[in-house]
Amino acid sequence: MKTVRTDYLVIGAGLIGSSVTMALARLLTEDGCSDRVTLVDLDFSGEWSSSELNAGGVRATWSQKINLLTSKLSIEYFAKHASRVGYRDCGYLWLHRPETWKTALAAREMHVANGWPVEVLDVPAIRKKVPFIDKTDDLAGALFAPRDGLVNPNGLKEHYREEALRANATFFDGVWVTQSEASPRSEAHSPTGANTLNVRAFQFSSKLPSEAKKTLLTTNPETLGDEHGEWICFEAKTVINCAGAWAPHLAKILGYACPSEPVRRQISLFHARDLDMTAYGMIVDPSGVYFHPEAIYGLAGFATPGEPAGFHFDYDGERFFEEHLWPALYERSTAFESLKHVSGWAGLYENSPDHHAIVGRAVGTRANVFEAHSFSGHGAMQSYAVGVALAELMVKGRYEALDLTELSADRFQKGRALANESWVI
């Protein structure tokens, strides 16, 4: 069996894992440290990953301060690299009915107090800003955050990876992790008494077909059959679980428990005749349906109530669009009364019990295991800040740029789960 020794092994090469790898490699290089950073994943293209199957929205408008600050730091970075990552500050428009308006205004005060501009619009102002929103009898007002916007998730992920490679990180594609075993490390190397981890994985010798990847990712086998490739043992001083929707499965392999679960979310593309939406950003309807322009089409999504947990990737097609999206769109604009369903897809959210991310040292293992996952759909918009913060915690032993202590998984064991993040769409 091939052996690869590394100081930091990041498992999961989506937006979060790629960001953590970039931040780690950069920080170690800046400190003149020769520690090695390795990033592994089954599929670097991310065909079935949440990083590829998302709507591309980035916002700092949240009901909870920790999410606002994490997104704010990330979006400020996106703005500095806008041409590379496809960031557009086209804004988020949040439409509200009377029953949620007071709470929305209170959240807006928190946004502004923390340096994130949010405008208050009455109904005439809504119709002036977005003329095609012409069915407004049920609305009390709206919040518009001009620095919220859209990003190209693939472009952002590639940016993180390019920067990570520039800082001497190493990548292993086609890798499926199957088991791990802790082995003692000498006291001289580990004053805390932590063990090094031997992570056993199989690296496929050729690119897997789409359906083969899907089967592997939906069944999550702990053993493999007669496959083409080779077994690798990664000997790592520190392992970081960035496996997204597969974080609970990987956590089990690494020897601890994760309380999150994967849940399907669906997105549709539609065509609205004679309506050009390209000048607008994301619009969030009180129904929970969100939509924005996507090339020459409109893109819309909705979190269907009662969606069962599991690795489900089947898109319900025109039925989903007609049952869950079109009625809400119809009630919001005469331009949406005649829409044509074009296509769509399904991806996975990974939801923690309180809909906040889980970031920090893993609970329940003697090895040096850290984690960053369970973003409930907002991983893209928080990816940069999380990478920087977690890298600081691992290398320096403390948070500096942004304190994410309250996102540690031990909040569930200690009975200090955060107030539910209510602005999840």
NUVEXVO-338448 format. One record per residue (C-alpha): residue number from 1; residue in one letter; x, y, z. Coordinates in nm, 2 decimals. Layout:
BEGIN
+-----+------+--------+--------+--------+
: pos : code :     xx :     yy :     zz :
+-----+------+--------+--------+--------+
: NUM :    a :      X :      Y :      Z :
...
+-----+------+--------+--------+--------+
***
This chain:
BEGIN
+-----+------+--------+--------+--------+
: pos : code :     xx :     yy :     zz :
+-----+------+--------+--------+--------+
:   1 :    m :   0.00 :   0.00 :   0.00 :
:   2 :    k :   0.12 :   0.35 :  -0.09 :
:   3 :    t :   0.19 :   0.58 :   0.20 :
:   4 :    v :   0.16 :   0.96 :   0.19 :
:   5 :    r :   0.27 :   1.16 :   0.49 :
:   6 :    t :   0.12 :   1.50 :   0.54 :
:   7 :    d :   0.08 :   1.75 :   0.83 :
:   8 :    y :  -0.27 :   1.86 :   0.73 :
:   9 :    l :  -0.52 :   1.64 :   0.54 :
:  10 :    v :  -0.83 :   1.82 :   0.42 :
:  11 :    i :  -1.10 :   1.58 :   0.31 :
:  12 :    g :  -1.36 :   1.73 :   0.07 :
:  13 :    a :  -1.26 :   1.96 :  -0.21 :
:  14 :    g :  -1.57 :   2.17 :  -0.24 :
:  15 :    l :  -1.58 :   2.54 :  -0.17 :
:  16 :    i :  -1.52 :   2.50 :   0.20 :
:  17 :    g :  -1.24 :   2.24 :   0.17 :
:  18 :    s :  -1.07 :   2.44 :  -0.11 :
:  19 :    s :  -1.09 :   2.76 :   0.10 :
:  20 :    v :  -0.95 :   2.59 :   0.41 :
:  21 :    t :  -0.66 :   2.44 :   0.20 :
:  22 :    m :  -0.58 :   2.78 :   0.05 :
:  23 :    a :  -0.59 :   2.96 :   0.39 :
:  24 :    l :  -0.38 :   2.69 :   0.55 :
:  25 :    a :  -0.12 :   2.68 :   0.28 :
:  26 :    r :  -0.10 :   3.06 :   0.27 :
:  27 :    l :  -0.07 :   3.10 :   0.65 :
:  28 :    l :   0.20 :   2.83 :   0.68 :
:  29 :    t :   0.40 :   2.98 :   0.39 :
:  30 :    e :   0.37 :   3.33 :   0.54 :
:  31 :    d :   0.50 :   3.19 :   0.87 :
:  32 :    g :   0.80 :   3.02 :   0.69 :
:  33 :    c :   0.67 :   2.68 :   0.80 :
:  34 :    s :   0.73 :   2.37 :   0.59 :
:  35 :    d :   0.43 :   2.18 :   0.70 :
:  36 :    r :   0.25 :   2.00 :   0.42 :
:  37 :    v :  -0.11 :   2.05 :   0.33 :
:  38 :    t :  -0.30 :   1.79 :   0.12 :
:  39 :    l :  -0.65 :   1.81 :  -0.02 :
:  40 :    v :  -0.83 :   1.49 :  -0.13 :
:  41 :    d :  -1.17 :   1.42 :  -0.28 :
:  42 :    l :  -1.35 :   1.16 :  -0.48 :
:  43 :    d :  -1.43 :   1.41 :  -0.76 :
:  44 :    f :  -1.26 :   1.75 :  -0.79 :
:  45 :    s :  -1.50 :   1.84 :  -1.06 :
:  46 :    g :  -1.77 :   1.83 :  -0.80 :
:  47 :    e :  -2.04 :   1.70 :  -1.03 :
:  48 :    w :  -2.27 :   1.59 :  -0.75 :
:  49 :    s :  -2.14 :   1.83 :  -0.48 :
:  50 :    s :  -2.33 :   2.11 :  -0.32 :
:  51 :    s :  -2.06 :   2.35 :  -0.44 :
:  52 :    e :  -2.17 :   2.29 :  -0.80 :
:  53 :    l :  -2.54 :   2.24 :  -0.76 :
:  54 :    n :  -2.63 :   2.57 :  -0.59 :
:  55 :    a :  -2.78 :   2.90 :  -0.70 :
:  56 :    g :  -2.47 :   3.12 :  -0.65 :
:  57 :    g :  -2.62 :   3.37 :  -0.41 :
:  58 :    v :  -2.39 :   3.55 :  -0.16 :
:  59 :    r :  -2.54 :   3.76 :   0.12 :
:  60 :    a :  -2.47 :   3.90 :   0.46 :
:  61 :    t :  -2.84 :   3.95 :   0.54 :
:  62 :    w :  -2.90 :   3.70 :   0.81 :
:  63 :    s :  -3.11 :   3.69 :   1.13 :
:  64 :    q :  -2.80 :   3.60 :   1.34 :
:  65 :    k :  -2.49 :   3.81 :   1.39 :
:  66 :    i :  -2.24 :   3.53 :   1.35 :
:  67 :    n :  -2.37 :   3.45 :   1.00 :
:  68 :    l :  -2.37 :   3.82 :   0.90 :
:  69 :    l :  -2.00 :   3.87 :   1.01 :
:  70 :    t :  -1.89 :   3.55 :   0.84 :
:  71 :    s :  -2.06 :   3.63 :   0.51 :
:  72 :    k :  -1.95 :   4.00 :   0.53 :
:  73 :    l :  -1.58 :   3.91 :   0.56 :
:  74 :    s :  -1.62 :   3.66 :   0.27 :
:  75 :    i :  -1.80 :   3.90 :   0.04 :
:  76 :    e :  -1.54 :   4.17 :   0.10 :
:  77 :    y :  -1.28 :   3.92 :  -0.03 :
:  78 :    f :  -1.50 :   3.83 :  -0.33 :
:  79 :    a :  -1.53 :   4.20 :  -0.42 :
:  80 :    k :  -1.15 :   4.23 :  -0.43 :
:  81 :    h :  -1.13 :   3.94 :  -0.68 :
:  82 :    a :  -1.46 :   4.01 :  -0.85 :
:  83 :    s :  -1.34 :   3.95 :  -1.21 :
:  84 :    r :  -1.19 :   3.61 :  -1.11 :
:  85 :    v :  -1.48 :   3.48 :  -0.90 :
:  86 :    g :  -1.77 :   3.63 :  -1.09 :
:  87 :    y :  -1.90 :   3.85 :  -0.80 :
:  88 :    r :  -2.17 :   4.10 :  -0.88 :
:  89 :    d :  -2.31 :   4.33 :  -0.62 :
:  90 :    c :  -2.66 :   4.32 :  -0.77 :
:  91 :    g :  -2.83 :   4.30 :  -0.43 :
:  92 :    y :  -3.08 :   4.09 :  -0.25 :
:  93 :    l :  -3.44 :   4.21 :  -0.23 :
:  94 :    w :  -3.63 :   4.06 :   0.06 :
:  95 :    l :  -4.01 :   4.10 :   0.03 :
:  96 :    h :  -4.21 :   4.10 :   0.35 :
:  97 :    r :  -4.57 :   4.06 :   0.45 :
:  98 :    p :  -4.71 :   4.25 :   0.76 :
:  99 :    e :  -4.66 :   3.95 :   0.99 :
: 100 :    t :  -4.28 :   3.94 :   0.93 :
: 101 :    w :  -4.21 :   4.31 :   0.88 :
: 102 :    k :  -4.14 :   4.41 :   1.24 :
: 103 :    t :  -3.88 :   4.13 :   1.28 :
: 104 :    a :  -3.72 :   4.22 :   0.95 :
: 105 :    l :  -3.67 :   4.58 :   1.05 :
: 106 :    a :  -3.51 :   4.47 :   1.38 :
: 107 :    a :  -3.27 :   4.25 :   1.18 :
: 108 :    r :  -3.20 :   4.54 :   0.96 :
: 109 :    e :  -3.08 :   4.74 :   1.26 :
: 110 :    m :  -2.83 :   4.46 :   1.34 :
: 111 :    h :  -2.71 :   4.46 :   0.98 :
: 112 :    v :  -2.64 :   4.83 :   0.97 :
: 113 :    a :  -2.49 :   4.84 :   1.32 :
: 114 :    n :  -2.23 :   4.58 :   1.19 :
: 115 :    g :  -2.14 :   4.77 :   0.88 :
: 116 :    w :  -2.37 :   4.61 :   0.62 :
: 117 :    p :  -2.59 :   4.86 :   0.44 :
: 118 :    v :  -2.96 :   4.76 :   0.40 :
: 119 :    e :  -3.23 :   4.99 :   0.26 :
: 120 :    v :  -3.59 :   5.00 :   0.37 :
: 121 :    l :  -3.84 :   5.01 :   0.09 :
: 122 :    d :  -4.21 :   5.08 :   0.11 :
: 123 :    v :  -4.45 :   4.92 :  -0.15 :
: 124 :    p :  -4.42 :   5.21 :  -0.41 :
: 125 :    a :  -4.04 :   5.20 :  -0.38 :
: 126 :    i :  -4.05 :   4.82 :  -0.44 :
: 127 :    r :  -4.25 :   4.88 :  -0.76 :
: 128 :    k :  -4.01 :   5.15 :  -0.87 :
: 129 :    k :  -3.70 :   4.95 :  -0.81 :
: 130 :    v :  -3.84 :   4.63 :  -0.97 :
: 131 :    p :  -4.12 :   4.73 :  -1.20 :
: 132 :    f :  -4.22 :   4.38 :  -1.29 :
: 133 :    i :  -4.31 :   4.31 :  -0.93 :
: 134 :    d :  -4.66 :   4.45 :  -0.97 :
: 135 :    k :  -4.87 :   4.23 :  -0.75 :
: 136 :    t :  -4.80 :   4.38 :  -0.41 :
: 137 :    d :  -5.13 :   4.39 :  -0.22 :
: 138 :    d :  -5.00 :   4.15 :   0.04 :
: 139 :    l :  -4.67 :   4.33 :   0.10 :
: 140 :    a :  -4.58 :   4.56 :   0.39 :
: 141 :    g :  -4.23 :   4.65 :   0.25 :
: 142 :    a :  -3.89 :   4.51 :   0.16 :
: 143 :    l :  -3.53 :   4.52 :   0.26 :
: 144 :    f :  -3.27 :   4.57 :  -0.01 :
: 145 :    a :  -2.90 :   4.49 :   0.06 :
: 146 :    p :  -2.70 :   4.64 :  -0.23 :
: 147 :    r :  -2.37 :   4.46 :  -0.15 :
: 148 :    d :  -2.53 :   4.12 :  -0.14 :
: 149 :    g :  -2.52 :   3.96 :  -0.48 :
: 150 :    l :  -2.41 :   3.66 :  -0.69 :
: 151 :    v :  -2.09 :   3.47 :  -0.75 :
: 152 :    n :  -1.97 :   3.20 :  -0.99 :
: 153 :    p :  -1.93 :   2.90 :  -0.75 :
: 154 :    n :  -1.70 :   2.71 :  -0.99 :
: 155 :    g :  -1.49 :   3.02 :  -1.05 :
: 156 :    l :  -1.46 :   3.08 :  -0.68 :
: 157 :    k :  -1.36 :   2.72 :  -0.61 :
: 158 :    e :  -1.10 :   2.73 :  -0.89 :
: 159 :    h :  -0.96 :   3.05 :  -0.74 :
: 160 :    y :  -0.92 :   2.89 :  -0.40 :
: 161 :    r :  -0.74 :   2.59 :  -0.56 :
: 162 :    e :  -0.51 :   2.80 :  -0.77 :
: 163 :    e :  -0.40 :   3.00 :  -0.47 :
: 164 :    a :  -0.36 :   2.68 :  -0.27 :
: 165 :    l :  -0.13 :   2.53 :  -0.53 :
: 166 :    r :   0.06 :   2.85 :  -0.55 :
: 167 :    a :   0.13 :   2.81 :  -0.18 :
: 168 :    n :   0.25 :   2.45 :  -0.23 :
: 169 :    a :  -0.06 :   2.25 :  -0.13 :
: 170 :    t :  -0.09 :   1.90 :  -0.29 :
: 171 :    f :  -0.41 :   1.76 :  -0.44 :
: 172 :    f :  -0.52 :   1.39 :  -0.48 :
: 173 :    d :  -0.83 :   1.35 :  -0.70 :
: 174 :    g :  -1.04 :   1.03 :  -0.73 :
: 175 :    v :  -0.99 :   0.94 :  -0.36 :
: 176 :    w :  -1.26 :   0.75 :  -0.16 :
: 177 :    v :  -1.19 :   0.74 :   0.22 :
: 178 :    t :  -1.29 :   0.41 :   0.38 :
: 179 :    q :  -1.14 :   0.39 :   0.73 :
: 180 :    s :  -0.90 :   0.55 :   0.98 :
: 181 :    e :  -0.69 :   0.44 :   1.27 :
: 182 :    a :  -0.52 :   0.64 :   1.53 :
: 183 :    s :  -0.16 :   0.56 :   1.62 :
: 184 :    p :   0.03 :   0.71 :   1.92 :
: 185 :    r :   0.25 :   1.01 :   1.85 :
: 186 :    s :   0.55 :   1.08 :   2.06 :
: 187 :    e :   0.51 :   1.34 :   2.34 :
: 188 :    a :   0.78 :   1.55 :   2.18 :
: 189 :    h :   0.57 :   1.59 :   1.87 :
: 190 :    s :   0.23 :   1.61 :   2.05 :
: 191 :    p :   0.24 :   1.78 :   2.39 :
: 192 :    t :  -0.14 :   1.76 :   2.40 :
: 193 :    g :  -0.13 :   1.38 :   2.37 :
: 194 :    a :  -0.31 :   1.37 :   2.04 :
: 195 :    n :  -0.27 :   1.08 :   1.81 :
: 196 :    t :  -0.17 :   1.08 :   1.44 :
: 197 :    l :  -0.43 :   0.94 :   1.21 :
: 198 :    n :  -0.37 :   0.68 :   0.94 :
: 199 :    v :  -0.65 :   0.74 :   0.69 :
: 200 :    r :  -0.70 :   0.45 :   0.45 :
: 201 :    a :  -0.84 :   0.54 :   0.10 :
: 202 :    f :  -0.87 :   0.41 :  -0.25 :
: 203 :    q :  -0.76 :   0.62 :  -0.54 :
: 204 :    f :  -0.93 :   0.53 :  -0.87 :
: 205 :    s :  -0.69 :   0.50 :  -1.16 :
: 206 :    s :  -0.94 :   0.66 :  -1.41 :
: 207 :    k :  -1.22 :   0.91 :  -1.39 :
: 208 :    l :  -1.54 :   0.75 :  -1.28 :
: 209 :    p :  -1.85 :   0.78 :  -1.50 :
: 210 :    s :  -2.12 :   1.01 :  -1.37 :
: 211 :    e :  -2.36 :   0.74 :  -1.26 :
: 212 :    a :  -2.08 :   0.54 :  -1.09 :
: 213 :    k :  -1.99 :   0.85 :  -0.88 :
: 214 :    k :  -2.36 :   0.90 :  -0.80 :
: 215 :    t :  -2.40 :   0.54 :  -0.69 :
: 216 :    l :  -2.09 :   0.56 :  -0.47 :
: 217 :    l :  -2.21 :   0.89 :  -0.31 :
: 218 :    t :  -2.56 :   0.78 :  -0.25 :
: 219 :    t :  -2.47 :   0.44 :  -0.10 :
: 220 :    n :  -2.16 :   0.54 :   0.09 :
: 221 :    p :  -2.00 :   0.19 :   0.11 :
: 222 :    e :  -1.74 :   0.14 :   0.38 :
: 223 :    t :  -1.57 :  -0.12 :   0.16 :
: 224 :    l :  -1.50 :  -0.14 :  -0.22 :
: 225 :    g :  -1.50 :  -0.43 :  -0.46 :
: 226 :    d :  -1.26 :  -0.51 :  -0.74 :
: 227 :    e :  -1.19 :  -0.16 :  -0.85 :
: 228 :    h :  -0.91 :  -0.02 :  -1.07 :
: 229 :    g :  -0.66 :   0.19 :  -0.88 :
: 230 :    e :  -0.45 :   0.17 :  -0.56 :
: 231 :    w :  -0.49 :   0.19 :  -0.19 :
: 232 :    i :  -0.32 :   0.48 :  -0.01 :
: 233 :    c :  -0.26 :   0.54 :   0.36 :
: 234 :    f :  -0.25 :   0.90 :   0.44 :
: 235 :    e :  -0.05 :   0.95 :   0.76 :
: 236 :    a :  -0.17 :   1.29 :   0.89 :
: 237 :    k :  -0.10 :   1.49 :   1.20 :
: 238 :    t :  -0.43 :   1.68 :   1.16 :
: 239 :    v :  -0.74 :   1.59 :   0.96 :
: 240 :    i :  -1.01 :   1.84 :   0.86 :
: 241 :    n :  -1.36 :   1.71 :   0.77 :
: 242 :    c :  -1.49 :   1.93 :   0.49 :
: 243 :    a :  -1.71 :   1.67 :   0.33 :
: 244 :    g :  -2.02 :   1.87 :   0.31 :
: 245 :    a :  -2.33 :   1.65 :   0.30 :
: 246 :    w :  -2.11 :   1.35 :   0.35 :
: 247 :    a :  -1.96 :   1.50 :   0.68 :
: 248 :    p :  -2.16 :   1.26 :   0.91 :
: 249 :    h :  -2.04 :   0.96 :   0.71 :
: 250 :    l :  -1.68 :   1.08 :   0.72 :
: 251 :    a :  -1.71 :   1.17 :   1.09 :
: 252 :    k :  -1.80 :   0.81 :   1.17 :
: 253 :    i :  -1.49 :   0.69 :   0.98 :
: 254 :    l :  -1.28 :   0.94 :   1.18 :
: 255 :    g :  -1.42 :   0.81 :   1.51 :
: 256 :    y :  -1.67 :   1.07 :   1.62 :
: 257 :    a :  -2.04 :   1.16 :   1.58 :
: 258 :    c :  -2.19 :   1.44 :   1.36 :
: 259 :    p :  -2.55 :   1.56 :   1.42 :
: 260 :    s :  -2.61 :   1.69 :   1.07 :
: 261 :    e :  -2.80 :   1.53 :   0.79 :
: 262 :    p :  -2.82 :   1.58 :   0.41 :
: 263 :    v :  -3.15 :   1.71 :   0.27 :
: 264 :    r :  -3.24 :   1.75 :  -0.10 :
: 265 :    r :  -3.30 :   2.10 :  -0.25 :
: 266 :    q :  -3.43 :   2.16 :  -0.60 :
: 267 :    i :  -3.37 :   2.44 :  -0.85 :
: 268 :    s :  -3.56 :   2.52 :  -1.17 :
: 269 :    l :  -3.47 :   2.72 :  -1.48 :
: 270 :    f :  -3.76 :   2.89 :  -1.65 :
: 271 :    h :  -3.83 :   3.13 :  -1.94 :
: 272 :    a :  -4.05 :   3.43 :  -1.91 :
: 273 :    r :  -4.14 :   3.57 :  -2.25 :
: 274 :    d :  -4.07 :   3.94 :  -2.30 :
: 275 :    l :  -3.92 :   3.98 :  -1.95 :
: 276 :    d :  -3.55 :   4.07 :  -1.92 :
: 277 :    m :  -3.43 :   4.00 :  -1.56 :
: 278 :    t :  -3.06 :   4.06 :  -1.62 :
: 279 :    a :  -3.05 :   4.40 :  -1.44 :
: 280 :    y :  -3.17 :   4.25 :  -1.11 :
: 281 :    g :  -3.03 :   4.04 :  -0.84 :
: 282 :    m :  -3.18 :   3.78 :  -0.60 :
: 283 :    i :  -3.54 :   3.83 :  -0.50 :
: 284 :    v :  -3.68 :   3.64 :  -0.20 :
: 285 :    d :  -4.06 :   3.61 :  -0.19 :
: 286 :    p :  -4.24 :   3.58 :   0.14 :
: 287 :    s :  -4.35 :   3.23 :   0.03 :
: 288 :    g :  -3.99 :   3.12 :   0.05 :
: 289 :    v :  -3.95 :   3.10 :  -0.32 :
: 290 :    y :  -3.63 :   3.28 :  -0.44 :
: 291 :    f :  -3.54 :   3.37 :  -0.80 :
: 292 :    h :  -3.28 :   3.56 :  -1.00 :
: 293 :    p :  -3.16 :   3.59 :  -1.36 :
: 294 :    e :  -2.95 :   3.30 :  -1.49 :
: 295 :    a :  -2.81 :   3.39 :  -1.84 :
: 296 :    i :  -3.12 :   3.43 :  -2.06 :
: 297 :    y :  -3.35 :   3.25 :  -1.81 :
: 298 :    g :  -3.48 :   3.28 :  -1.46 :
: 299 :    l :  -3.36 :   3.06 :  -1.18 :
: 300 :    a :  -3.59 :   2.97 :  -0.89 :
: 301 :    g :  -3.57 :   2.75 :  -0.59 :
: 302 :    f :  -3.77 :   2.65 :  -0.28 :
: 303 :    a :  -3.71 :   2.43 :   0.03 :
: 304 :    t :  -4.00 :   2.19 :   0.00 :
: 305 :    p :  -4.15 :   2.12 :   0.35 :
: 306 :    g :  -4.12 :   1.77 :   0.49 :
: 307 :    e :  -3.83 :   1.68 :   0.25 :
: 308 :    p :  -3.69 :   1.36 :   0.39 :
: 309 :    a :  -3.32 :   1.34 :   0.48 :
: 310 :    g :  -3.10 :   1.13 :   0.26 :
: 311 :    f :  -2.87 :   1.14 :  -0.05 :
: 312 :    h :  -3.14 :   1.21 :  -0.31 :
: 313 :    f :  -3.04 :   1.37 :  -0.64 :
: 314 :    d :  -3.34 :   1.31 :  -0.85 :
: 315 :    y :  -3.50 :   1.63 :  -0.98 :
: 316 :    d :  -3.88 :   1.62 :  -0.99 :
: 317 :    g :  -3.89 :   1.81 :  -1.31 :
: 318 :    e :  -4.19 :   2.01 :  -1.43 :
: 319 :    r :  -4.40 :   1.88 :  -1.15 :
: 320 :    f :  -4.18 :   2.05 :  -0.89 :
: 321 :    f :  -4.19 :   2.37 :  -1.09 :
: 322 :    e :  -4.57 :   2.37 :  -1.13 :
: 323 :    e :  -4.65 :   2.27 :  -0.77 :
: 324 :    h :  -4.40 :   2.48 :  -0.57 :
: 325 :    l :  -4.25 :   2.76 :  -0.78 :
: 326 :    w :  -4.50 :   2.88 :  -1.05 :
: 327 :    p :  -4.79 :   2.95 :  -0.81 :
: 328 :    a :  -4.58 :   3.19 :  -0.60 :
: 329 :    l :  -4.43 :   3.35 :  -0.91 :
: 330 :    y :  -4.77 :   3.39 :  -1.06 :
: 331 :    e :  -4.90 :   3.57 :  -0.75 :
: 332 :    r :  -4.61 :   3.82 :  -0.76 :
: 333 :    s :  -4.60 :   3.94 :  -1.12 :
: 334 :    t :  -4.82 :   3.96 :  -1.43 :
: 335 :    a :  -4.50 :   3.89 :  -1.62 :
: 336 :    f :  -4.49 :   3.55 :  -1.45 :
: 337 :    e :  -4.84 :   3.44 :  -1.55 :
: 338 :    s :  -4.71 :   3.26 :  -1.85 :
: 339 :    l :  -4.38 :   3.08 :  -1.78 :
: 340 :    k :  -4.21 :   2.79 :  -1.95 :
: 341 :    h :  -4.02 :   2.54 :  -1.75 :
: 342 :    v :  -3.68 :   2.48 :  -1.91 :
: 343 :    s :  -3.48 :   2.24 :  -1.68 :
: 344 :    g :  -3.35 :   2.20 :  -1.33 :
: 345 :    w :  -3.15 :   2.00 :  -1.09 :
: 346 :    a :  -3.13 :   1.87 :  -0.73 :
: 347 :    g :  -2.85 :   1.91 :  -0.48 :
: 348 :    l :  -2.79 :   1.87 :  -0.11 :
: 349 :    y :  -2.80 :   2.10 :   0.18 :
: 350 :    e :  -2.63 :   1.96 :   0.50 :
: 351 :    n :  -2.84 :   2.08 :   0.79 :
: 352 :    s :  -2.73 :   2.10 :   1.15 :
: 353 :    p :  -2.99 :   2.10 :   1.42 :
: 354 :    d :  -2.99 :   2.48 :   1.45 :
: 355 :    h :  -2.91 :   2.55 :   1.09 :
: 356 :    h :  -2.57 :   2.70 :   1.17 :
: 357 :    a :  -2.24 :   2.57 :   1.04 :
: 358 :    i :  -2.02 :   2.34 :   1.25 :
: 359 :    v :  -1.67 :   2.48 :   1.26 :
: 360 :    g :  -1.38 :   2.40 :   1.49 :
: 361 :    r :  -1.22 :   2.11 :   1.67 :
: 362 :    a :  -1.42 :   1.78 :   1.64 :
: 363 :    v :  -1.57 :   1.65 :   1.97 :
: 364 :    g :  -1.51 :   1.30 :   2.09 :
: 365 :    t :  -1.18 :   1.20 :   1.93 :
: 366 :    r :  -0.82 :   1.20 :   2.07 :
: 367 :    a :  -0.68 :   1.27 :   1.73 :
: 368 :    n :  -0.63 :   1.62 :   1.59 :
: 369 :    v :  -0.95 :   1.63 :   1.39 :
: 370 :    f :  -1.12 :   1.96 :   1.29 :
: 371 :    e :  -1.43 :   2.02 :   1.09 :
: 372 :    a :  -1.61 :   2.28 :   0.87 :
: 373 :    h :  -1.94 :   2.17 :   0.73 :
: 374 :    s :  -2.32 :   2.18 :   0.78 :
: 375 :    f :  -2.38 :   2.53 :   0.62 :
: 376 :    s :  -2.74 :   2.47 :   0.54 :
: 377 :    g :  -2.69 :   2.61 :   0.19 :
: 378 :    h :  -2.47 :   2.91 :   0.28 :
: 379 :    g :  -2.12 :   2.75 :   0.24 :
: 380 :    a :  -2.04 :   2.95 :  -0.07 :
: 381 :    m :  -2.11 :   3.28 :   0.08 :
: 382 :    q :  -1.91 :   3.20 :   0.40 :
: 383 :    s :  -1.63 :   3.00 :   0.25 :
: 384 :    y :  -1.35 :   3.25 :   0.26 :
: 385 :    a :  -1.40 :   3.36 :   0.62 :
: 386 :    v :  -1.43 :   3.01 :   0.74 :
: 387 :    g :  -1.11 :   2.90 :   0.57 :
: 388 :    v :  -0.92 :   3.19 :   0.72 :
: 389 :    a :  -1.06 :   3.15 :   1.07 :
: 390 :    l :  -1.01 :   2.77 :   1.08 :
: 391 :    a :  -0.66 :   2.79 :   0.95 :
: 392 :    e :  -0.57 :   3.04 :   1.23 :
: 393 :    l :  -0.73 :   2.81 :   1.49 :
: 394 :    m :  -0.53 :   2.51 :   1.37 :
: 395 :    v :  -0.19 :   2.69 :   1.32 :
: 396 :    k :  -0.20 :   2.95 :   1.59 :
: 397 :    g :  -0.43 :   2.79 :   1.84 :
: 398 :    r :  -0.67 :   3.08 :   1.84 :
: 399 :    y :  -0.91 :   3.28 :   1.62 :
: 400 :    e :  -0.79 :   3.62 :   1.51 :
: 401 :    a :  -0.97 :   3.75 :   1.20 :
: 402 :    l :  -1.31 :   3.63 :   1.31 :
: 403 :    d :  -1.41 :   3.44 :   1.63 :
: 404 :    l :  -1.61 :   3.13 :   1.53 :
: 405 :    t :  -1.61 :   2.97 :   1.88 :
: 406 :    e :  -1.99 :   2.96 :   1.90 :
: 407 :    l :  -2.00 :   2.74 :   1.59 :
: 408 :    s :  -1.81 :   2.46 :   1.76 :
: 409 :    a :  -1.99 :   2.12 :   1.76 :
: 410 :    d :  -1.97 :   2.11 :   2.14 :
: 411 :    r :  -2.25 :   2.36 :   2.16 :
: 412 :    f :  -2.49 :   2.07 :   2.12 :
: 413 :    q :  -2.34 :   1.86 :   2.40 :
: 414 :    k :  -2.32 :   2.17 :   2.63 :
: 415 :    g :  -2.68 :   2.27 :   2.56 :
: 416 :    r :  -2.59 :   2.61 :   2.41 :
: 417 :    a :  -2.72 :   2.56 :   2.05 :
: 418 :    l :  -2.76 :   2.89 :   1.88 :
: 419 :    a :  -3.09 :   3.05 :   1.81 :
: 420 :    n :  -3.22 :   2.90 :   1.48 :
: 421 :    e :  -3.11 :   3.09 :   1.17 :
: 422 :    s :  -3.45 :   3.19 :   1.03 :
: 423 :    w :  -3.32 :   3.35 :   0.71 :
: 424 :    v :  -3.24 :   3.01 :   0.54 :
: 425 :    i :  -3.39 :   2.97 :   0.20 :
+-----+------+--------+--------+--------+
***
